[in-house]
Amino acid sequence: MISTETLDALKNIGLNLYERKIYIALLSKGIGSAREISEIGEIPRSRAYDVLESLADRGFAIIQHTKPLRYVAISPDMAISKQKTILKKDLESKIKRIDKFSKSESLEELENMFNNQLSVIDPSDISGSLKGNQSFNLHLKNMISSANDTIDIITTEDGLKNISKNHTNTLQKAQNKGIKIRILTPMISKNMDIIKTLSNLTEIKIIKEQGSLPIGNMITIDKDQTIMMLTDDERTHSSQNISFWTDSDHFTGNFSKNIFNLIWKQTD
């Protein structure tokens, strides 16, 4: 019997249930026909052919063109190495296509279409929720890159660690463009080094009286965009964090920006 941990590991690298069963069956036999492998793996023979072909395409098996077709298992170490090579080539190909598209007239055409509609869209519609830190960080990176004048960040201890880990380079580029960056955050022993590093890029103030001042994760870009975390990042798993984003200049300019400025003055 194969362990549950190994089955989960195979799932994590992208093998579906039938692929996992067939690959394990093939490994246990070394070489065999679709009928033999399907019986060991306990899946329908009609599905075995497609699954074995998929495994061969992905570097987990080799097809012998005999009658009937026979399939040879590839060692796990070699299969993983092949898989990495295939994924890298596929990713490089996709990046080239995206780079080509980003320089094309098609992108300009789509941007014009988007910008023309902004004037007729209700600001309340230009907002939405994001789930998980990955979505939050991807959106925040784009927001920081779009800044023209200011970036204001109020964040928790864990939030500061996230900013340092995922957005230092983007903030550096913003600083190089002359954008004013300010950060409000509490100080504890585990983030003192981060504060020291980020202080080279931003102006940082320490929130000392956390009981009397608001604390959370909120970032405003210019007077246009706001993104804020709605969940407690210390108690919520990173994949379950919920954040809210809006492109409303009314909300950002008249509320979230003013909230940040009030707290900034309180920390003098």
Secondary structure, DSSP 4 states (H G I P E B T S, - for coil): ---HHHHHHHHHTT--HHHHHHHHHHHHHSEEEHHHHHHHHTS-HHHHHHHHHHHHHTTSEEEE-SSS-EEEEPPHHHHHHHHHHHHHHHHHHHHHHHHHHHTSHHHHHHHHHHHHHHTTS-GGGSEEEEESHHHHHHHHHHHHHH-SSEEEEE--HHHHHHHHHHHHHHHHHHHHTT-EEEEEE---GGGHHHHHHHTTTSEEEE---TTTS--S-EEEETTTEEEEE-S-TTTS-TTT-EEEEE--HHHIIIIIHHHHHHHHHHT-
